[in-house]
Amino acid sequence: MQKQNLKNHGKWVVGYHLVTFSAILILIVGSMRGYLKSSDDNLYSASLLVLISFILLLMFYFVRSFALKAQDRAIRAEEKLRYFILTGKALSNFVTTRQIVGLRFASDEEFPALVDKTEKENLSEKEIKVLIKNWKEDLYRA
């Protein structure tokens, strides 16, 4: 397995991000085409296919967004605990969840200083990741 770093830490699951999304888009286009060409006899079933395809699109979005929200909450709790263990102080409430998500990749040695810099300069998640010198890998994700 390749060592994780700024360039390769993002994860794409081909079956979900590419295949499933493409299949839903094809279903939407095909069902809309079928709806537009439908006669009065099959208008109801054609409209149901359009509805189902949009429901699947919404599910595709919300299934991922709910999982990411839960993951962000867990990361926030983990990093607040890590900051407390390393410094003996509570993590500031001015550090946002997105910033904490970026900070989670910092090694213990640079984490407290990077938190302070983030709070003072209001760094973005991407700016934080660029500043990390010793990348702490996240190997437990699916």
VODRENPA-670687 format. One record per residue (C-alpha): chain; x, y negated, z negated; residue in one letter. Coordinates in Angstrom, 1 decimal, padded with zeros to 4 digits, always signed. Last residue first. Example, Ala and Ser with C-alpha at 12.3 -4.5 7.8 and 13.67 -1.06 7.14 Angstrom:
2
@chain->A	u->+013.7	v->+001.1	w->-007.1	resn->S
@chain->A	u->+012.3	v->+004.5	w->-007.8	resn->A
//
This chain:
142
@chain->A	u->-013.3	v->-002.2	w->-004.2	resn->A
@chain->A	u->-011.4	v->-004.3	w->-006.6	resn->R
@chain->A	u->-009.0	v->-002.9	w->-009.2	resn->Y
@chain->A	u->-005.7	v->-003.8	w->-007.5	resn->L
@chain->A	u->-005.6	v->-007.5	w->-008.3	resn->D
@chain->A	u->-002.0	v->-008.5	w->-007.9	resn->E
@chain->A	u->-000.2	v->-011.1	w->-010.1	resn->K
@chain->A	u->+001.7	v->-013.3	w->-007.6	resn->W
@chain->A	u->+004.9	v->-014.8	w->-009.0	resn->N
@chain->A	u->+005.3	v->-018.2	w->-007.4	resn->K
@chain->A	u->+001.8	v->-019.5	w->-007.5	resn->I
@chain->A	u->+001.6	v->-023.1	w->-006.0	resn->L
@chain->A	u->-000.2	v->-021.9	w->-002.9	resn->V
@chain->A	u->-002.9	v->-020.1	w->-004.9	resn->K
@chain->A	u->-003.6	v->-023.3	w->-006.9	resn->I
@chain->A	u->-004.0	v->-025.4	w->-003.7	resn->E
@chain->A	u->-006.5	v->-022.8	w->-002.4	resn->K
@chain->A	u->-008.6	v->-022.9	w->-005.5	resn->E
@chain->A	u->-008.6	v->-026.7	w->-005.5	resn->S
@chain->A	u->-006.4	v->-028.8	w->-007.8	resn->L
@chain->A	u->-008.0	v->-031.3	w->-010.2	resn->N
@chain->A	u->-004.7	v->-033.0	w->-010.8	resn->E
@chain->A	u->-004.7	v->-032.9	w->-014.6	resn->K
@chain->A	u->-006.8	v->-029.8	w->-015.0	resn->E
@chain->A	u->-004.9	v->-027.8	w->-012.4	resn->T
@chain->A	u->-001.6	v->-028.9	w->-013.8	resn->K
@chain->A	u->-002.6	v->-027.8	w->-017.2	resn->D
@chain->A	u->-003.8	v->-024.4	w->-015.9	resn->V
@chain->A	u->-000.6	v->-024.1	w->-013.9	resn->L
@chain->A	u->+001.5	v->-024.6	w->-017.0	resn->A
@chain->A	u->-000.5	v->-021.9	w->-018.9	resn->P
@chain->A	u->-000.4	v->-019.4	w->-016.0	resn->F
@chain->A	u->+003.3	v->-019.6	w->-015.0	resn->E
@chain->A	u->+004.8	v->-016.9	w->-017.3	resn->E
@chain->A	u->+001.6	v->-014.9	w->-017.4	resn->D
@chain->A	u->+001.7	v->-014.5	w->-013.7	resn->S
@chain->A	u->-000.7	v->-016.4	w->-011.5	resn->A
@chain->A	u->-003.4	v->-014.5	w->-009.5	resn->F
@chain->A	u->-006.2	v->-015.4	w->-011.9	resn->R
@chain->A	u->-005.6	v->-019.1	w->-011.3	resn->L
@chain->A	u->-007.5	v->-019.1	w->-008.0	resn->G
@chain->A	u->-010.6	v->-017.6	w->-009.6	resn->V
@chain->A	u->-010.1	v->-020.1	w->-012.5	resn->I
@chain->A	u->-010.2	v->-023.0	w->-010.0	resn->Q
@chain->A	u->-013.5	v->-021.7	w->-008.5	resn->R
@chain->A	u->-014.9	v->-021.3	w->-012.0	resn->T
@chain->A	u->-014.1	v->-024.9	w->-012.8	resn->T
@chain->A	u->-011.5	v->-026.2	w->-015.3	resn->V
@chain->A	u->-013.2	v->-029.0	w->-017.2	resn->F
@chain->A	u->-014.4	v->-026.6	w->-019.9	resn->N
@chain->A	u->-010.8	v->-026.4	w->-021.1	resn->S
@chain->A	u->-009.4	v->-023.0	w->-021.9	resn->L
@chain->A	u->-009.4	v->-022.4	w->-025.7	resn->A
@chain->A	u->-006.0	v->-022.5	w->-027.4	resn->K
@chain->A	u->-003.7	v->-019.9	w->-028.9	resn->G
@chain->A	u->-001.5	v->-020.3	w->-025.8	resn->T
@chain->A	u->-001.0	v->-016.9	w->-024.2	resn->L
@chain->A	u->-003.9	v->-015.0	w->-025.9	resn->I
@chain->A	u->-006.2	v->-018.0	w->-025.4	resn->F
@chain->A	u->-005.3	v->-018.2	w->-021.7	resn->Y
@chain->A	u->-005.8	v->-014.5	w->-021.2	resn->R
@chain->A	u->-009.2	v->-014.7	w->-022.9	resn->L
@chain->A	u->-010.3	v->-017.5	w->-020.7	resn->K
@chain->A	u->-008.9	v->-015.6	w->-017.7	resn->E
@chain->A	u->-011.0	v->-012.5	w->-018.5	resn->E
@chain->A	u->-014.2	v->-014.4	w->-019.2	resn->A
@chain->A	u->-013.9	v->-016.4	w->-015.9	resn->R
@chain->A	u->-013.0	v->-013.3	w->-014.0	resn->I
@chain->A	u->-016.1	v->-011.5	w->-015.3	resn->A
@chain->A	u->-018.3	v->-014.5	w->-014.4	resn->R
@chain->A	u->-016.8	v->-014.6	w->-010.9	resn->D
@chain->A	u->-017.4	v->-010.9	w->-010.4	resn->Q
@chain->A	u->-021.1	v->-011.4	w->-011.3	resn->A
@chain->A	u->-021.4	v->-014.3	w->-008.8	resn->K
@chain->A	u->-019.6	v->-012.2	w->-006.2	resn->L
@chain->A	u->-022.1	v->-009.3	w->-006.7	resn->A
@chain->A	u->-025.0	v->-011.7	w->-006.4	resn->F
@chain->A	u->-023.6	v->-013.3	w->-003.2	resn->S
@chain->A	u->-022.9	v->-010.0	w->-001.5	resn->R
@chain->A	u->-026.4	v->-008.5	w->-002.1	resn->V
@chain->A	u->-027.9	v->-011.9	w->-001.3	resn->F
@chain->A	u->-026.4	v->-012.3	w->+002.2	resn->Y
@chain->A	u->-027.1	v->-008.8	w->+003.5	resn->F
@chain->A	u->-030.5	v->-008.9	w->+001.8	resn->M
@chain->A	u->-031.4	v->-012.1	w->+003.7	resn->L
@chain->A	u->-030.3	v->-010.5	w->+007.0	resn->L
@chain->A	u->-032.3	v->-007.3	w->+006.2	resn->L
@chain->A	u->-035.4	v->-009.4	w->+005.4	resn->I
@chain->A	u->-034.8	v->-011.2	w->+008.8	resn->F
@chain->A	u->-034.8	v->-007.9	w->+010.6	resn->S
@chain->A	u->-037.8	v->-006.6	w->+008.7	resn->I
@chain->A	u->-039.8	v->-009.8	w->+009.7	resn->L
@chain->A	u->-038.9	v->-009.4	w->+013.4	resn->V
@chain->A	u->-039.8	v->-005.7	w->+013.3	resn->L
@chain->A	u->-043.2	v->-006.6	w->+011.6	resn->L
@chain->A	u->-043.9	v->-009.1	w->+014.4	resn->S
@chain->A	u->-043.4	v->-006.4	w->+017.0	resn->A
@chain->A	u->-045.7	v->-004.1	w->+015.1	resn->S
@chain->A	u->-048.4	v->-006.7	w->+015.0	resn->Y
@chain->A	u->-048.0	v->-007.9	w->+018.7	resn->L
@chain->A	u->-048.3	v->-004.3	w->+019.9	resn->N
@chain->A	u->-051.7	v->-004.3	w->+021.5	resn->D
@chain->A	u->-051.8	v->-008.1	w->+022.1	resn->D
@chain->A	u->-048.8	v->-007.7	w->+024.4	resn->S
@chain->A	u->-045.2	v->-008.0	w->+023.4	resn->S
@chain->A	u->-042.5	v->-009.8	w->+025.5	resn->K
@chain->A	u->-041.7	v->-012.5	w->+022.9	resn->L
@chain->A	u->-041.9	v->-010.0	w->+020.0	resn->Y
@chain->A	u->-039.6	v->-007.5	w->+021.8	resn->G
@chain->A	u->-037.0	v->-010.2	w->+022.5	resn->R
@chain->A	u->-037.3	v->-011.3	w->+018.8	resn->M
@chain->A	u->-036.8	v->-007.7	w->+017.7	resn->S
@chain->A	u->-033.8	v->-007.2	w->+020.0	resn->G
@chain->A	u->-032.1	v->-010.4	w->+018.8	resn->V
@chain->A	u->-032.8	v->-009.7	w->+015.2	resn->I
@chain->A	u->-031.7	v->-006.1	w->+015.5	resn->L
@chain->A	u->-028.5	v->-007.1	w->+017.2	resn->I
@chain->A	u->-027.8	v->-009.5	w->+014.4	resn->L
@chain->A	u->-028.4	v->-006.9	w->+011.8	resn->I
@chain->A	u->-026.1	v->-004.4	w->+013.6	resn->A
@chain->A	u->-023.4	v->-007.1	w->+013.8	resn->S
@chain->A	u->-023.7	v->-007.8	w->+010.1	resn->F
@chain->A	u->-023.5	v->-004.1	w->+009.3	resn->T
@chain->A	u->-020.5	v->-003.4	w->+011.5	resn->V
@chain->A	u->-018.4	v->-006.4	w->+010.7	resn->L
@chain->A	u->-018.6	v->-007.4	w->+007.1	resn->H
@chain->A	u->-020.0	v->-004.2	w->+005.7	resn->Y
@chain->A	u->-018.3	v->-001.4	w->+007.6	resn->G
@chain->A	u->-015.2	v->-003.5	w->+008.2	resn->V
@chain->A	u->-014.7	v->-004.3	w->+004.5	resn->V
@chain->A	u->-012.7	v->-007.5	w->+004.5	resn->W
@chain->A	u->-010.5	v->-008.3	w->+001.5	resn->K
@chain->A	u->-008.6	v->-011.5	w->+000.9	resn->G
@chain->A	u->-005.2	v->-010.9	w->-000.9	resn->H
@chain->A	u->-003.2	v->-010.8	w->+002.4	resn->N
@chain->A	u->-001.7	v->-014.2	w->+002.9	resn->K
@chain->A	u->-001.5	v->-015.3	w->-000.7	resn->L
@chain->A	u->+000.2	v->-012.1	w->-001.9	resn->N
@chain->A	u->-000.6	v->-008.4	w->-002.5	resn->Q
@chain->A	u->+002.1	v->-005.8	w->-001.9	resn->K
@chain->A	u->+001.3	v->-003.4	w->+001.0	resn->Q
@chain->A	u->+000.0	v->+000.0	w->+000.0	resn->M
//
